[in-house]
Amino acid sequence: MFQKVFHIITYLFLFLLCVFLADFYQHPLFLFLTVLLLFLPPLSYVSCRYAFSHLRCEIVCPAYYATSGDCVTLSIRLQQDSIFPLPECQIQYQITSTFYPCDKQRLVICPSYAKDTYSFDLPLTMHRAGCYQISLKSLSTFDYLHFFTFTRSLPERKDLVIYPKKTVQFTFDKNSYGEGFDEYEETQAKGNISSNVTDVREYIPGDRLQKIHWKLSAKIDKLMVKENEQTASHQFTLLTELYQPVPESDCLEQALANAFSVADAFLSAGEPFFFIFYSLPKQDFSRFFICCKEELEQAFLECFYQPSYQVEDLALTTLQNASMQSGILLHATHKGVSDVLS
């Protein structure tokens, strides 16, 4: 604001000086300068407004996935389709996530050239896992005399998914959890599942077709699955706590890193498992059946869109109070990974 007032006062001083000199000396040069200064503001306004209407701004992010600590190059590109350059363009952008909300907006200033594209790189290093939204908030510029300001909102947004870095060396050994088949081996072994149906629930991706209750599913137009009485002790579930006492704490990042390390060990051993976390907005658990890396990444992506909570072991307490625990539960927190037997 101060800069704009300064430019206006300077312009008025020069205009009045030229008027005085033209009147005092009666010279054509001063008369020409007076007329020129009189027409400069509307010319500056019209040309810059036209150029601003033909200015496009976008984010270019070559990487969609990265790992904690990786440097990701973010590019902001200005495309000017008019013949008028704009020497000073101000771009406000914001980086935030569900885990780490941030209202702080950042500002970059750059030029746009006539009939040309100008881009610049912003190297970003994310040290915490999560799904980050990189949003362009507004684009502003001034006319050549700095009398007028042109501003518009930008809907441009890119998502950047940062997966946790594996910090724990976890070796999966099925024998360390007792003897017997797990749930997935039982479905192929005769006599390991009793015919006693104990419950009926909705279908979850990964459930076997043999378990679908076809008559009930056809009646209510929704896939339902029969749960049989199990004779096995192995049903692995990885419960991840989204506990974050304060935004500056590393509790959530450490819990995610521990969970990711254990999940990777399961996949390396060829052992399918369930990945679950507690969702505050839904007041319920989100559950994913994991048997490959792509399913694990998708499960973590869904997890990244959830808000964290400030109650330690909230997910485990809720799970136990609801009597939803079954099989072997691996509890991933910032302290490590522990197994909880049902």
TAWOHU-V717606 format. One record per residue. N is the residue number from 1. RES is the residue in one small letter. PSI is psi as a letter, one per 20 degrees, with the letter a starting at -180 (999 if undefined). OMEGA is omega in degrees with one decimal (999 if undefined). NEAR is the number of other C-alpha atoms within 12 Angstrom. Layout:
# TAWOHU-V717606
n=N res=RES psi=PSI omega=OMEGA near=NEAR
n=N res=RES psi=PSI omega=OMEGA near=NEAR
This chain:
# TAWOHU-V717606
n=1 res=m psi=g omega=179.4 near=12
n=2 res=f psi=h omega=-179.9 near=10
n=3 res=q psi=h omega=179.3 near=15
n=4 res=k psi=g omega=178.0 near=18
n=5 res=v psi=g omega=179.0 near=15
n=6 res=f psi=g omega=179.5 near=15
n=7 res=h psi=h omega=179.5 near=21
n=8 res=i psi=g omega=179.0 near=20
n=9 res=i psi=g omega=178.1 near=17
n=10 res=t psi=g omega=179.9 near=18
n=11 res=y psi=g omega=179.5 near=23
n=12 res=l psi=h omega=178.2 near=21
n=13 res=f psi=g omega=179.0 near=16
n=14 res=l psi=h omega=179.7 near=21
n=15 res=f psi=g omega=179.1 near=26
n=16 res=l psi=h omega=177.4 near=21
n=17 res=l psi=g omega=178.7 near=20
n=18 res=c psi=h omega=176.8 near=27
n=19 res=v psi=g omega=179.6 near=26
n=20 res=f psi=g omega=-178.9 near=18
n=21 res=l psi=h omega=178.8 near=20
n=22 res=a psi=h omega=179.5 near=20
n=23 res=d psi=h omega=-175.8 near=17
n=24 res=f psi=g omega=-176.1 near=13
n=25 res=y psi=i omega=-178.5 near=14
n=26 res=q psi=l omega=-178.0 near=15
n=27 res=h psi=p omega=-177.9 near=16
n=28 res=p psi=h omega=-178.0 near=16
n=29 res=l psi=g omega=-179.9 near=16
n=30 res=f psi=h omega=175.3 near=23
n=31 res=l psi=g omega=177.6 near=23
n=32 res=f psi=g omega=179.2 near=19
n=33 res=l psi=h omega=178.9 near=22
n=34 res=t psi=g omega=178.8 near=27
n=35 res=v psi=g omega=179.8 near=19
n=36 res=l psi=g omega=178.8 near=20
n=37 res=l psi=h omega=179.1 near=25
n=38 res=l psi=h omega=-176.7 near=20
n=39 res=f psi=i omega=-177.5 near=16
n=40 res=l psi=g omega=-178.9 near=23
n=41 res=p psi=g omega=178.5 near=26
n=42 res=p psi=h omega=177.6 near=18
n=43 res=l psi=g omega=179.1 near=20
n=44 res=s psi=g omega=-179.6 near=27
n=45 res=y psi=g omega=-176.0 near=25
n=46 res=v psi=g omega=-176.4 near=21
n=47 res=s psi=g omega=-178.3 near=26
n=48 res=c psi=h omega=177.5 near=38
n=49 res=r psi=h omega=177.2 near=28
n=50 res=y psi=g omega=-180.0 near=23
n=51 res=a psi=h omega=-178.8 near=32
n=52 res=f psi=h omega=178.5 near=40
n=53 res=s psi=i omega=179.4 near=23
n=54 res=h psi=j omega=-179.9 near=24
n=55 res=l psi=p omega=179.3 near=36
n=56 res=r psi=q omega=-178.6 near=33
n=57 res=c psi=p omega=-179.5 near=39
n=58 res=e psi=r omega=176.3 near=31
n=59 res=i psi=p omega=174.7 near=33
n=60 res=v psi=o omega=-179.3 near=26
n=61 res=c psi=o omega=-175.3 near=29
n=62 res=p psi=h omega=-178.4 near=18
n=63 res=a psi=p omega=174.7 near=21
n=64 res=y psi=h omega=178.6 near=21
n=65 res=y psi=q omega=175.6 near=27
n=66 res=a psi=r omega=179.8 near=29
n=67 res=t psi=q omega=179.6 near=29
n=68 res=s psi=p omega=179.7 near=27
n=69 res=g psi=i omega=178.3 near=18
n=70 res=d psi=q omega=175.4 near=22
n=71 res=c psi=p omega=-179.7 near=21
n=72 res=v psi=p omega=-179.1 near=25
n=73 res=t psi=o omega=177.4 near=22
n=74 res=l psi=p omega=-179.7 near=28
n=75 res=s psi=p omega=173.3 near=25
n=76 res=i psi=p omega=-172.8 near=37
n=77 res=r psi=p omega=175.2 near=30
n=78 res=l psi=p omega=179.1 near=34
n=79 res=q psi=o omega=-179.7 near=29
n=80 res=q psi=o omega=-177.6 near=30
n=81 res=d psi=i omega=-179.4 near=23
n=82 res=s psi=r omega=-178.9 near=23
n=83 res=i psi=j omega=-177.9 near=19
n=84 res=f psi=p omega=175.3 near=29
n=85 res=p psi=q omega=175.1 near=33
n=86 res=l psi=o omega=-172.2 near=42
n=87 res=p psi=h omega=-175.7 near=24
n=88 res=e psi=o omega=176.1 near=25
n=89 res=c psi=p omega=-179.3 near=36
n=90 res=q psi=p omega=-177.8 near=30
n=91 res=i psi=p omega=175.7 near=35
n=92 res=q psi=p omega=178.1 near=30
n=93 res=y psi=r omega=-174.4 near=35
n=94 res=q psi=q omega=176.6 near=28
n=95 res=i psi=p omega=-177.8 near=31
n=96 res=t psi=r omega=176.1 near=29
n=97 res=s psi=r omega=179.2 near=31
n=98 res=t psi=h omega=179.3 near=28
n=99 res=f psi=h omega=-173.4 near=35
n=100 res=y psi=m omega=179.9 near=32
n=101 res=p psi=q omega=-178.9 near=22
n=102 res=c psi=p omega=178.3 near=18
n=103 res=d psi=i omega=-177.0 near=14
n=104 res=k psi=p omega=177.4 near=14
n=105 res=q psi=q omega=-178.5 near=18
n=106 res=r psi=q omega=-174.4 near=21
n=107 res=l psi=p omega=172.0 near=20
n=108 res=v psi=q omega=-179.4 near=26
n=109 res=i psi=p omega=-178.3 near=23
n=110 res=c psi=r omega=177.9 near=26
n=111 res=p psi=r omega=168.1 near=31
n=112 res=s psi=p omega=-174.7 near=37
n=113 res=y psi=q omega=-177.5 near=27
n=114 res=a psi=p omega=177.7 near=24
n=115 res=k psi=l omega=-175.6 near=19
n=116 res=d psi=r omega=178.0 near=21
n=117 res=t psi=p omega=177.0 near=23
n=118 res=y psi=p omega=179.2 near=27
n=119 res=s psi=q omega=178.1 near=24
n=120 res=f psi=q omega=-175.0 near=23
n=121 res=d psi=q omega=174.3 near=20
n=122 res=l psi=o omega=178.4 near=21
n=123 res=p psi=p omega=-179.1 near=16
n=124 res=l psi=p omega=175.3 near=24
n=125 res=t psi=o omega=-179.9 near=20
n=126 res=m psi=p omega=-178.2 near=29
n=127 res=h psi=j omega=-179.8 near=24
n=128 res=r psi=q omega=179.4 near=35
n=129 res=a psi=q omega=178.5 near=40
n=130 res=g psi=r omega=174.9 near=40
n=131 res=c psi=o omega=-176.1 near=36
n=132 res=y psi=p omega=175.4 near=33
n=133 res=q psi=o omega=177.5 near=29
n=134 res=i psi=o omega=-171.3 near=33
n=135 res=s psi=p omega=168.6 near=34
n=136 res=l psi=p omega=-175.1 near=34
n=137 res=k psi=g omega=-177.1 near=29
n=138 res=s psi=q omega=176.2 near=27
n=139 res=l psi=p omega=-177.7 near=37
n=140 res=s psi=q omega=173.8 near=36
n=141 res=t psi=r omega=179.7 near=35
n=142 res=f psi=q omega=171.5 near=33
n=143 res=d psi=r omega=-173.5 near=32
n=144 res=y psi=h omega=179.4 near=29
n=145 res=l psi=i omega=-177.4 near=32
n=146 res=h psi=k omega=176.2 near=28
n=147 res=f psi=h omega=-171.7 near=28
n=148 res=f psi=q omega=177.8 near=27
n=149 res=t psi=p omega=178.3 near=25
n=150 res=f psi=p omega=-176.5 near=29
n=151 res=t psi=q omega=172.2 near=22
n=152 res=r psi=q omega=178.7 near=22
n=153 res=s psi=q omega=179.6 near=19
n=154 res=l psi=p omega=-179.9 near=22
n=155 res=p psi=j omega=-174.3 near=19
n=156 res=e psi=p omega=178.6 near=25
n=157 res=r psi=q omega=175.3 near=25
n=158 res=k psi=q omega=176.0 near=28
n=159 res=d psi=p omega=178.2 near=30
n=160 res=l psi=o omega=-177.5 near=38
n=161 res=v psi=p omega=178.9 near=35
n=162 res=i psi=o omega=178.0 near=36
n=163 res=y psi=q omega=-179.8 near=37
n=164 res=p psi=q omega=176.6 near=36
n=165 res=k psi=p omega=179.6 near=28
n=166 res=k psi=o omega=-176.9 near=24
n=167 res=t psi=i omega=-177.1 near=21
n=168 res=v psi=p omega=174.4 near=24
n=169 res=q psi=o omega=-176.4 near=19
n=170 res=f psi=p omega=178.4 near=23
n=171 res=t psi=p omega=-177.4 near=18
n=172 res=f psi=p omega=176.4 near=22
n=173 res=d psi=o omega=-176.5 near=16
n=174 res=k psi=h omega=-177.2 near=22
n=175 res=n psi=h omega=-179.2 near=13
n=176 res=s psi=i omega=179.6 near=12
n=177 res=y psi=j omega=177.9 near=23
n=178 res=g psi=a omega=-177.1 near=16
n=179 res=e psi=r omega=175.5 near=13
n=180 res=g psi=r omega=178.0 near=21
n=181 res=f psi=q omega=170.1 near=27
n=182 res=d psi=r omega=-174.0 near=30
n=183 res=e psi=h omega=-172.6 near=32
n=184 res=y psi=h omega=175.1 near=27
n=185 res=e psi=h omega=-177.8 near=22
n=186 res=e psi=h omega=-176.2 near=23
n=187 res=t psi=i omega=-179.9 near=23
n=188 res=q psi=i omega=-177.4 near=14
n=189 res=a psi=p omega=-176.5 near=16
n=190 res=k psi=p omega=174.8 near=12
n=191 res=g psi=j omega=-178.6 near=15
n=192 res=n psi=i omega=174.8 near=23
n=193 res=i psi=p omega=179.7 near=26
n=194 res=s psi=r omega=179.8 near=18
n=195 res=s psi=i omega=-178.2 near=16
n=196 res=n psi=o omega=178.8 near=14
n=197 res=v psi=o omega=-175.8 near=17
n=198 res=t psi=h omega=-176.2 near=14
n=199 res=d psi=r omega=174.3 near=17
n=200 res=v psi=p omega=-178.4 near=22
n=201 res=r psi=r omega=177.6 near=20
n=202 res=e psi=q omega=-180.0 near=23
n=203 res=y psi=p omega=175.4 near=26
n=204 res=i psi=p omega=178.2 near=23
n=205 res=p psi=p omega=-176.1 near=18
n=206 res=g psi=h omega=176.1 near=23
n=207 res=d psi=q omega=-179.9 near=27
n=208 res=r psi=q omega=-177.5 near=22
n=209 res=l psi=h omega=-179.2 near=16
n=210 res=q psi=h omega=-176.8 near=16
n=211 res=k psi=i omega=-175.3 near=27
n=212 res=i psi=p omega=176.8 near=27
n=213 res=h psi=n omega=-168.9 near=27
n=214 res=w psi=g omega=-178.0 near=20
n=215 res=k psi=g omega=-179.9 near=15
n=216 res=l psi=h omega=179.6 near=19
n=217 res=s psi=g omega=179.2 near=19
n=218 res=a psi=h omega=-176.6 near=12
n=219 res=k psi=g omega=-177.5 near=11
n=220 res=i psi=j omega=177.6 near=12
n=221 res=d psi=l omega=178.7 near=13
n=222 res=k psi=p omega=-178.5 near=18
n=223 res=l psi=p omega=178.0 near=24
n=224 res=m psi=q omega=-174.6 near=27
n=225 res=v psi=p omega=176.8 near=27
n=226 res=k psi=p omega=174.1 near=30
n=227 res=e psi=p omega=-177.5 near=26
n=228 res=n psi=r omega=174.3 near=24
n=229 res=e psi=p omega=-173.3 near=20
n=230 res=q psi=q omega=174.5 near=28
n=231 res=t psi=j omega=-174.3 near=24
n=232 res=a psi=r omega=177.3 near=28
n=233 res=s psi=i omega=-174.4 near=27
n=234 res=h psi=o omega=167.3 near=32
n=235 res=q psi=n omega=-170.2 near=34
n=236 res=f psi=p omega=177.5 near=38
n=237 res=t psi=p omega=179.3 near=40
n=238 res=l psi=o omega=179.8 near=47
n=239 res=l psi=p omega=-177.9 near=49
n=240 res=t psi=p omega=177.6 near=49
n=241 res=e psi=p omega=175.9 near=46
n=242 res=l psi=l omega=-176.4 near=45
n=243 res=y psi=p omega=179.3 near=35
n=244 res=q psi=n omega=-175.4 near=28
n=245 res=p psi=g omega=177.1 near=22
n=246 res=v psi=q omega=-178.0 near=18
n=247 res=p psi=h omega=-176.9 near=21
n=248 res=e psi=i omega=-176.7 near=13
n=249 res=s psi=q omega=176.7 near=18
n=250 res=d psi=j omega=-176.9 near=23
n=251 res=c psi=g omega=-177.3 near=32
n=252 res=l psi=g omega=179.9 near=39
n=253 res=e psi=g omega=-179.9 near=42
n=254 res=q psi=h omega=178.0 near=33
n=255 res=a psi=g omega=179.1 near=39
n=256 res=l psi=h omega=178.8 near=47
n=257 res=a psi=g omega=178.0 near=39
n=258 res=n psi=g omega=179.6 near=36
n=259 res=a psi=g omega=-179.1 near=45
n=260 res=f psi=h omega=179.3 near=38
n=261 res=s psi=g omega=179.6 near=30
n=262 res=v psi=g omega=179.7 near=43
n=263 res=a psi=h omega=178.3 near=47
n=264 res=d psi=h omega=177.8 near=35
n=265 res=a psi=h omega=175.2 near=28
n=266 res=f psi=g omega=-178.1 near=31
n=267 res=l psi=h omega=179.1 near=26
n=268 res=s psi=h omega=178.8 near=18
n=269 res=a psi=i omega=-179.1 near=18
n=270 res=g psi=k omega=-177.1 near=18
n=271 res=e psi=o omega=176.3 near=30
n=272 res=p psi=q omega=-178.0 near=34
n=273 res=f psi=r omega=175.7 near=38
n=274 res=f psi=p omega=176.2 near=42
n=275 res=f psi=p omega=-177.8 near=40
n=276 res=i psi=q omega=173.7 near=36
n=277 res=f psi=r omega=-177.9 near=44
n=278 res=y psi=p omega=-179.3 near=34
n=279 res=s psi=o omega=177.8 near=28
n=280 res=l psi=g omega=-179.9 near=23
n=281 res=p psi=h omega=-178.7 near=14
n=282 res=k psi=i omega=-175.1 near=11
n=283 res=q psi=l omega=-177.4 near=16
n=284 res=d psi=r omega=179.8 near=18
n=285 res=f psi=q omega=170.2 near=29
n=286 res=s psi=p omega=-171.6 near=27
n=287 res=r psi=p omega=-178.9 near=30
n=288 res=f psi=p omega=174.5 near=32
n=289 res=f psi=p omega=-172.5 near=32
n=290 res=i psi=p omega=173.5 near=31
n=291 res=c psi=j omega=177.0 near=29
n=292 res=c psi=r omega=-175.9 near=25
n=293 res=k psi=h omega=-179.2 near=22
n=294 res=e psi=g omega=177.9 near=16
n=295 res=e psi=h omega=177.2 near=24
n=296 res=l psi=g omega=179.4 near=32
n=297 res=e psi=h omega=178.1 near=30
n=298 res=q psi=h omega=178.9 near=23
n=299 res=a psi=g omega=177.9 near=33
n=300 res=f psi=h omega=178.0 near=37
n=301 res=l psi=g omega=175.9 near=29
n=302 res=e psi=h omega=179.2 near=26
n=303 res=c psi=h omega=-176.9 near=39
n=304 res=f psi=h omega=179.9 near=36
n=305 res=y psi=j omega=-179.5 near=31
n=306 res=q psi=q omega=174.1 near=30
n=307 res=p psi=q omega=176.4 near=28
n=308 res=s psi=r omega=178.1 near=37
n=309 res=y psi=r omega=-173.5 near=27
n=310 res=q psi=j omega=178.6 near=20
n=311 res=v psi=o omega=-177.4 near=20
n=312 res=e psi=p omega=179.3 near=24
n=313 res=d psi=k omega=-179.8 near=29
n=314 res=l psi=g omega=-177.7 near=29
n=315 res=a psi=g omega=-179.3 near=35
n=316 res=l psi=g omega=179.9 near=33
n=317 res=t psi=g omega=179.6 near=19
n=318 res=t psi=g omega=-179.7 near=23
n=319 res=l psi=g omega=-179.1 near=29
n=320 res=q psi=h omega=179.0 near=19
n=321 res=n psi=h omega=179.6 near=11
n=322 res=a psi=i omega=-179.5 near=13
n=323 res=s psi=k omega=179.9 near=12
n=324 res=m psi=i omega=-174.7 near=21
n=325 res=q psi=p omega=176.4 near=28
n=326 res=s psi=q omega=-179.8 near=27
n=327 res=g psi=b omega=-178.4 near=28
n=328 res=i psi=p omega=-178.1 near=28
n=329 res=l psi=p omega=174.5 near=31
n=330 res=l psi=p omega=-173.7 near=36
n=331 res=h psi=o omega=-177.2 near=38
n=332 res=a psi=o omega=177.5 near=39
n=333 res=t psi=a omega=177.4 near=34
n=334 res=h psi=i omega=179.6 near=28
n=335 res=k psi=i omega=-178.1 near=23
n=336 res=g psi=b omega=179.6 near=28
n=337 res=v psi=p omega=179.4 near=29
n=338 res=s psi=q omega=179.0 near=24
n=339 res=d psi=p omega=-179.9 near=24
n=340 res=v psi=o omega=-178.5 near=23
n=341 res=l psi=p omega=177.0 near=19
n=342 res=s psi=999 omega=999 near=19
